Amino acid sequence: MADCIFCTIVKGDAPSTKVYEDDDVLAFLDIRPITRGHVLVIPKTHATELKDLDPDLGTKVFRVGHSLAMAVRQSDLKADGANLVINDGKSAFQTVGHVHLHVIPRQSGDKLRFVGGLVLRRSNDPEGTAAAIRAGLERLESDHS
């Protein structure tokens, strides 16, 4: 879709801080993160809502989200948990009309910081954060080989 910011990112016509990419899926840092390391995982093929998303592609989006949730635990971000969230439709607070999975790193006792992040949503060192997550993915892969 021409007016979809995520499709524009997929085409490389809008900036993003990528942490993962393959033929079907792209993961990049949210520009308004709730916590440091907040990543969006999207299908490269446009799907406005879940009803528009091929289930096999949805499975791959979640599989990548699962890996990223594990990677932030292996990274220097020191997460010990993660929220994986899809807001499906405007009534569910979906703000971009392209299916996306939020992977939000969490730490024990971070409730006040998390609530503050919901309000402030400011990026902090995106390149360093992305590098930490990619390193976590590498550690995760080496642990499984």
Backbone as CSV, one residue per row, in Angstrom:
resi,resn,N_x,N_y,N_z,CA_x,CA_y,CA_z,C_x,C_y,C_z
1,MET,0.835,-1.194,0.000,0.000,0.000,0.000,0.874,1.249,0.000
2,ALA,0.551,2.168,-0.843,1.358,3.367,-1.019,1.394,4.251,0.222
3,ASP,0.328,4.317,0.985,0.281,5.210,2.134,0.615,4.524,3.459
4,CYS,1.077,3.291,3.421,1.409,2.547,4.639,2.875,2.767,4.992
5,ILE,3.126,3.338,6.155,4.499,3.614,6.575,5.319,2.340,6.692
6,PHE,4.702,1.236,7.140,5.466,0.001,7.273,5.839,-0.560,5.901
7,CYS,4.955,-0.448,4.923,5.295,-0.880,3.562,6.420,-0.005,3.006
8,THR,6.410,1.274,3.345,7.473,2.183,2.919,8.801,1.775,3.551
9,ILE,8.775,1.368,4.809,9.976,0.869,5.488,10.465,-0.403,4.807
10,VAL,9.555,-1.330,4.496,9.929,-2.581,3.825,10.649,-2.282,2.511
11,LYS,10.138,-1.310,1.749,10.743,-0.949,0.458,12.076,-0.224,0.623
12,GLY,12.394,0.213,1.839,13.636,0.939,2.071,13.518,2.428,1.803
13,ASP,12.287,2.919,1.650,12.065,4.333,1.367,11.811,5.170,2.617
14,ALA,11.820,4.551,3.779,11.695,5.259,5.054,12.709,4.638,6.015
15,PRO,13.272,5.442,6.898,14.299,4.908,7.803,13.720,3.989,8.869
16,SER,14.541,3.047,9.290,14.210,2.184,10.424,15.516,1.640,10.984
17,THR,15.460,1.195,12.219,16.603,0.547,12.841,16.281,-0.939,12.911
18,LYS,16.775,-1.673,11.920,16.443,-3.085,11.777,17.212,-3.943,12.771
19,VAL,16.513,-4.965,13.274,17.179,-5.947,14.126,17.119,-7.345,13.513
20,TYR,16.196,-7.560,12.562,16.076,-8.863,11.910,15.365,-8.665,10.572
21,GLU,15.785,-9.456,9.579,15.097,-9.436,8.295,15.330,-10.746,7.575
22,ASP,14.265,-11.264,6.952,14.371,-12.385,6.036,13.450,-12.090,4.849
23,ASP,13.163,-13.077,4.024,12.354,-12.837,2.827,10.920,-12.422,3.142
24,ASP,10.395,-12.822,4.295,8.982,-12.626,4.611,8.698,-11.643,5.740
25,VAL,9.661,-11.445,6.615,9.431,-10.730,7.874,10.537,-9.697,8.092
26,LEU,10.152,-8.573,8.686,11.098,-7.530,9.067,10.825,-7.148,10.518
27,ALA,11.889,-6.978,11.289,11.758,-6.529,12.682,12.652,-5.314,12.873
28,PHE,12.086,-4.275,13.474,12.819,-3.029,13.675,12.363,-2.383,14.974
29,LEU,13.197,-1.476,15.480,12.863,-0.789,16.728,11.686,0.144,16.524
30,ASP,10.797,0.155,17.502,9.688,1.109,17.526,10.288,2.504,17.734
31,ILE,9.834,3.478,16.953,10.384,4.831,17.121,9.842,5.523,18.366
32,ARG,8.797,4.966,18.954,8.249,5.482,20.207,8.159,4.328,21.207
33,PRO,9.310,3.830,21.658,9.311,2.617,22.478,8.725,2.811,23.870
34,ILE,8.075,1.765,24.339,7.585,1.755,25.718,8.739,1.440,26.663
35,THR,9.593,0.496,26.266,10.809,0.179,27.012,11.957,0.103,26.014
36,ARG,13.174,0.183,26.508,14.337,0.058,25.636,14.335,-1.332,25.011
37,GLY,14.451,-1.394,23.694,14.443,-2.667,22.989,13.084,-3.039,22.421
38,HIS,12.095,-2.162,22.536,10.747,-2.398,22.001,10.859,-2.546,20.479
39,VAL,10.510,-3.727,19.991,10.650,-4.076,18.580,9.280,-4.332,17.977
40,LEU,9.135,-3.973,16.695,7.950,-4.311,15.913,8.347,-5.359,14.896
41,VAL,7.562,-6.426,14.821,7.780,-7.495,13.845,6.620,-7.429,12.871
42,ILE,6.938,-7.293,11.570,5.892,-7.142,10.571,6.071,-8.128,9.427
43,PRO,4.960,-8.534,8.821,5.076,-9.265,7.566,5.438,-8.257,6.478
44,LYS,6.291,-8.662,5.541,6.649,-7.747,4.457,5.482,-7.540,3.495
45,THR,4.607,-8.523,3.415,3.399,-8.401,2.608,2.366,-7.638,3.415
46,HIS,1.737,-6.647,2.805,0.778,-5.830,3.538,-0.453,-6.647,3.947
47,ALA,-0.823,-6.516,5.195,-2.070,-7.053,5.755,-2.515,-6.028,6.782
48,THR,-3.669,-5.431,6.573,-4.129,-4.372,7.461,-4.437,-4.903,8.852
49,GLU,-5.191,-5.994,8.919,-5.578,-6.611,10.195,-5.350,-8.112,10.100
50,LEU,-5.535,-8.808,11.222,-5.308,-10.254,11.238,-6.164,-10.991,10.211
51,LYS,-7.382,-10.509,9.968,-8.252,-11.174,8.997,-7.647,-11.150,7.592
52,ASP,-6.727,-10.222,7.338,-6.080,-10.087,6.038,-4.754,-10.841,5.946
53,LEU,-4.306,-11.400,7.052,-2.981,-12.020,7.130,-3.056,-13.515,6.880
54,ASP,-2.225,-14.002,5.969,-2.113,-15.438,5.743,-1.660,-16.107,7.049
55,PRO,-2.360,-17.152,7.508,-2.014,-17.769,8.788,-0.571,-18.291,8.859
56,ASP,-0.052,-18.814,7.756,1.331,-19.298,7.773,2.314,-18.147,7.958
57,LEU,2.019,-17.015,7.336,2.866,-15.839,7.515,2.728,-15.312,8.944
58,GLY,1.520,-15.362,9.491,1.315,-14.970,10.888,2.125,-15.843,11.833
59,THR,2.201,-17.127,11.528,3.011,-18.048,12.328,4.471,-17.637,12.291
60,LYS,4.938,-17.249,11.112,6.343,-16.833,10.978,6.598,-15.534,11.740
61,VAL,5.654,-14.586,11.682,5.789,-13.342,12.440,5.926,-13.662,13.929
62,PHE,5.080,-14.550,14.429,5.162,-14.886,15.849,6.451,-15.639,16.169
63,ARG,6.890,-16.516,15.262,8.137,-17.261,15.488,9.313,-16.285,15.630
64,VAL,9.352,-15.267,14.763,10.409,-14.261,14.861,10.260,-13.487,16.170
65,GLY,9.039,-13.127,16.533,8.800,-12.438,17.804,9.257,-13.268,18.992
66,HIS,8.992,-14.561,18.930,9.435,-15.477,19.992,10.958,-15.446,20.105
67,SER,11.648,-15.523,18.972,13.112,-15.485,18.984,13.625,-14.164,19.545
68,LEU,12.992,-13.065,19.165,13.421,-11.766,19.673,13.164,-11.636,21.177
69,ALA,12.057,-12.181,21.645,11.776,-12.166,23.086,12.844,-12.945,23.850
70,MET,13.283,-14.045,23.274,14.359,-14.819,23.905,15.692,-14.084,23.778
71,ALA,15.893,-13.405,22.643,17.152,-12.694,22.408,17.344,-11.539,23.376
72,VAL,16.281,-10.812,23.719,16.459,-9.695,24.649,16.853,-10.197,26.033
73,ARG,16.536,-11.449,26.327,16.991,-12.046,27.591,18.481,-12.386,27.522
74,GLN,18.966,-12.687,26.313,20.374,-13.029,26.115,21.231,-11.793,25.866
75,SER,20.581,-10.642,25.705,21.293,-9.423,25.329,21.749,-8.651,26.558
76,ASP,22.486,-7.590,26.290,22.923,-6.694,27.360,21.790,-5.811,27.888
77,LEU,20.596,-5.931,27.296,19.434,-5.190,27.816,18.948,-5.782,29.137
78,LYS,19.352,-7.019,29.406,19.074,-7.680,30.684,17.585,-7.822,30.983
79,ALA,16.794,-8.062,29.937,15.367,-8.316,30.155,15.209,-9.691,30.793
80,ASP,14.225,-9.832,31.650,13.911,-11.154,32.188,12.479,-11.546,31.862
81,GLY,11.898,-10.826,30.910,10.558,-11.133,30.422,10.264,-10.270,29.212
82,ALA,9.108,-10.513,28.597,8.699,-9.705,27.442,7.192,-9.799,27.283
83,ASN,6.612,-8.704,26.824,5.220,-8.726,26.384,5.239,-8.862,24.870
84,LEU,4.446,-9.788,24.334,4.237,-9.922,22.896,2.780,-9.571,22.654
85,VAL,2.549,-8.501,21.880,1.206,-7.944,21.743,0.912,-7.612,20.293
86,ILE,-0.287,-7.995,19.844,-0.817,-7.522,18.567,-2.110,-6.782,18.877
87,ASN,-2.176,-5.526,18.457,-3.404,-4.749,18.558,-4.108,-4.899,17.214
88,ASP,-5.220,-5.621,17.189,-5.901,-5.952,15.939,-7.146,-5.103,15.756
89,GLY,-7.031,-4.046,14.950,-8.161,-3.161,14.678,-8.109,-1.906,15.516
90,LYS,-8.771,-0.872,15.027,-8.757,0.418,15.720,-9.331,0.320,17.126
91,SER,-10.345,-0.501,17.317,-10.933,-0.630,18.652,-9.966,-1.282,19.643
92,ALA,-8.942,-1.952,19.124,-7.909,-2.564,19.965,-6.651,-1.698,20.013
93,PHE,-6.798,-0.416,19.645,-5.715,0.557,19.683,-4.641,0.328,18.622
94,GLN,-4.985,-0.303,17.503,-4.040,-0.426,16.399,-3.926,0.944,15.752
95,THR,-2.712,1.498,15.728,-2.521,2.851,15.203,-1.928,2.878,13.798
96,VAL,-1.302,1.787,13.375,-0.779,1.678,12.016,-1.519,0.532,11.342
97,GLY,-2.092,0.804,10.182,-2.893,-0.193,9.478,-2.062,-1.211,8.727
98,HIS,-1.219,-1.915,9.459,-0.390,-3.008,8.937,-0.129,-3.898,10.145
99,VAL,-0.472,-5.161,10.049,-0.290,-6.073,11.187,1.136,-5.958,11.709
100,HIS,1.248,-5.848,13.019,2.571,-5.816,13.638,2.501,-6.382,15.057
101,LEU,3.529,-7.118,15.374,3.684,-7.726,16.694,4.671,-6.883,17.489
102,HIS,4.240,-6.400,18.651,5.123,-5.675,19.554,5.858,-6.692,20.417
103,VAL,7.164,-6.578,20.497,7.972,-7.347,21.446,8.562,-6.301,22.389
104,ILE,8.067,-6.317,23.633,8.422,-5.281,24.598,9.195,-5.925,25.752
105,PRO,10.510,-5.689,25.807,11.309,-6.264,26.896,10.837,-5.753,28.254
106,ARG,10.873,-6.644,29.231,10.466,-6.287,30.596,11.532,-6.735,31.583
107,GLN,11.549,-6.063,32.715,12.426,-6.425,33.821,11.599,-6.489,35.092
108,SER,11.961,-7.397,35.970,11.253,-7.501,37.244,11.236,-6.150,37.942
109,GLY,10.067,-5.763,38.433,9.935,-4.520,39.173,9.884,-3.270,38.318
110,ASP,9.616,-3.404,37.021,9.644,-2.242,36.128,8.274,-1.596,35.911
111,LYS,7.303,-1.872,36.759,5.934,-1.387,36.511,5.856,0.134,36.364
112,LEU,6.518,0.884,37.229,6.471,2.347,37.123,7.178,2.828,35.865
113,ARG,8.329,2.228,35.556,9.049,2.590,34.337,8.223,2.242,33.098
114,PHE,7.524,1.099,33.165,6.683,0.667,32.046,5.540,1.661,31.822
115,VAL,4.864,2.051,32.877,3.772,3.021,32.766,4.312,4.358,32.259
116,GLY,5.457,4.774,32.768,6.083,6.000,32.274,6.416,5.901,30.794
117,GLY,6.859,4.725,30.373,7.166,4.493,28.963,5.936,4.578,28.088
118,LEU,4.786,4.140,28.612,3.535,4.265,27.855,3.199,5.727,27.593
119,VAL,3.530,6.584,28.546,3.212,8.001,28.418,4.274,8.737,27.593
120,LEU,5.548,8.529,27.910,6.624,9.298,27.276,7.021,8.770,25.904
121,ARG,7.200,7.460,25.787,7.547,6.791,24.531,8.659,7.505,23.769
122,ARG,9.843,7.510,24.371,11.005,8.153,23.767,12.083,7.130,23.459
123,SER,12.710,7.320,22.314,13.785,6.427,21.885,15.069,6.763,22.627
124,ASN,15.835,5.722,22.963,17.090,5.886,23.672,18.154,5.029,22.989
125,ASP,19.122,5.654,22.343,20.244,4.967,21.708,19.786,3.833,20.793
126,PRO,19.055,4.148,19.723,18.528,3.084,18.861,19.605,2.181,18.260
127,GLU,20.722,2.742,17.817,21.760,1.896,17.199,22.370,0.939,18.224
128,GLY,22.651,1.439,19.419,23.196,0.576,20.468,22.196,-0.483,20.907
129,THR,20.930,-0.096,20.976,19.870,-1.035,21.357,19.732,-2.140,20.310
130,ALA,19.706,-1.750,19.034,19.590,-2.740,17.961,20.791,-3.682,17.961
131,ALA,21.969,-3.143,18.171,23.175,-3.972,18.222,23.090,-4.975,19.378
132,ALA,22.577,-4.540,20.526,22.432,-5.438,21.680,21.457,-6.571,21.360
133,ILE,20.362,-6.257,20.688,19.373,-7.288,20.348,19.948,-8.255,19.322
134,ARG,20.641,-7.728,18.306,21.265,-8.616,17.313,22.291,-9.528,17.974
135,ALA,23.046,-9.004,18.941,24.005,-9.832,19.680,23.278,-10.903,20.481
136,GLY,22.127,-10.546,21.055,21.314,-11.540,21.764,20.829,-12.632,20.832
137,LEU,20.436,-12.268,19.606,20.029,-13.276,18.611,21.190,-14.206,18.290
138,GLU,22.399,-13.635,18.132,23.577,-14.457,17.844,23.870,-15.409,19.006
139,ARG,23.767,-14.921,20.232,23.994,-15.784,21.398,22.958,-16.905,21.449
140,LEU,21.720,-16.553,21.140,20.641,-17.532,21.137,20.901,-18.612,20.090
141,GLU,21.328,-18.211,18.901,21.639,-19.168,17.835,22.813,-20.050,18.210
142,SER,23.847,-19.479,18.834,25.015,-20.298,19.209,24.663,-21.276,20.325
143,ASP,23.713,-20.915,21.183,23.271,-21.829,22.241,22.506,-23.028,21.670
144,HIS,21.876,-22.833,20.496,21.071,-23.893,19.880,21.829,-24.687,18.822
145,SER,23.120,-24.357,18.623,23.861,-25.125,17.605,24.774,-26.142,18.224
